[in-house]
Amino acid sequence: MASVFSYNLATQDTTLYDIKVDRLQNTQSQETIMSSNKDWMQRDLNVLWHPCSQMKDHETLPLIPIKHGKGIYLEDFDGNRYIDAVSSWWVNIFGHANPRINDAIKQQIDTLEHVILGGFSHEAVIRLSERLVSVTPPGLSKCFYADNGSSAVEVALKMSFHYWLNKGKPKKQKFINLSNSYHGETLAALAVGDVALYKEIYEPLLMQPITVPSPDCYNREAGESWEDYSLRQFEKMETALQDHAHEVAAVIVEPLIQCAGNMRMYHPIYLTRLREACDKYGVHLIADEIAVGFGRTGTLFACEQANISPDFMCLSKGLSGGYLPISVVVTHDEVYDAFYDDYETMRAFLHSHSFTGNPIGCAAALATLDIFESDNVIENNKVLSKAMADACHRFVDHPHVSDVRQHGMVLAIEMIKDKKNKIEYDWKERRGLRVYEYALSQGALLRPLSNVTYFMPPYIIDEEQINKLADIAWTGINLATK
Ligand SMILES: *Cc1c(COP(=O)(O)O)cnc(C)c1O
């Protein structure tokens, strides 16, 4: 037993509460005997609830406790190694335990681990903001930080709405999004997404966006080019803008790849046209580059391929090299200036998160940008992208593969039941999961998106590892489609 002291200022009463402390005692006595995957899995399942998982699956699908990571590899407690082909959910870009990022973090911890960013500032966040302003598309000039992707999306949505309010246009309260889009899991981010699997159940809680059919080129006609299809789909966006601009604050898109929407891809011309139309109709453009930023699509930012600057660019995931939860919304002076006024006007953007601009996250991000700069990463990735394309060419004619698509360092292979008549597998058959399980047995982490197997590896992968992944996917897909 221990006592907790409480003092009531009003009555000047003091109270002593007795609490039981045995729950606080640590579990160290167990540490020495725990060592295998099975031990850790059992201990995990006693106390954890995992993200994006039906926990009952783990009755048959073993959970994999990772002991350590190095470069492209993750190693579990039984000594099995896995190539991290999905960059640990698209965040890691220069490998696990990258020495340069590790050093930067260690130095930062000894200098300043965290400080409130309201009214205070620090060197790492200032340096990072300068760097981000210089590497993001022209015109983006102010950085607002949050601590994960979803909250960056929330910031962009709120800022856009609030901008129009400050500009005397309070009716602009809606958002236009694309079908099959994904912008995170918090309620507003979920509302502007469109993946039914994550969204449908929560629909009663969500605001209603205006959803426009995606330029996703999977749906193009036979013989139609990506460019032609994306242009054709753009007409629907133009119509939506024409009809709704008066009530719309912003259009939000994932540039070039709808990652969580099964890695569906489209042509940059769509973004070029979208930028023109947003200007024409007086609507903001939010580019959610949380997944595609930092070199994923072959350029540092996907927007570069369309030669556009959005009004808001959301970044996270690769921002810290995949080390720490940090996110940022980069916007331009015109937005910033619409909030800049005397306090009494109530125009300020009063939004915050406790870990906004965390110094350790900023240090990891600075080290990440250093690596991009010194190691010619974007150029070298062209060689890796080509190797991925070459290794996966054989899937194009596979009888149960409907599509092989690629933008830079993301390559996706979609399985189909009947290729000729375009009949999908029943989702309940969970074919992608079969590829996943086979890949695990062969030393690769290839977490699927329904029937899509994809490679989105850290940029330190080599050609031998790429070929190995393609071989594993080939056999895995053969087994899963038998
Ligand atoms: C992952 C992701 C998010 C959400 O980021 P979290 O850090 O998981 O909240 C938002 N948008 C896109 C495009 C993403 O891929």
The ligand as an ORCA input file, in Angstrom:
! r2SCAN-3c Opt
* xyz 0 1
  C      -0.787      7.336    -44.088
  C      -1.551      8.420    -44.753
  C      -2.240      9.393    -44.020
  C      -2.368      9.328    -42.515
  O      -1.165      9.421    -41.848
  P      -1.081      8.833    -40.343
  O       0.264      9.250    -39.859
  O      -1.208      7.345    -40.491
  O      -2.188      9.423    -39.579
  C      -2.844     10.418    -44.706
  N      -2.796     10.496    -46.042
  C      -2.155      9.580    -46.792
  C      -2.106      9.747    -48.268
  C      -1.528      8.494    -46.175
  O      -0.953      7.542    -46.912
*
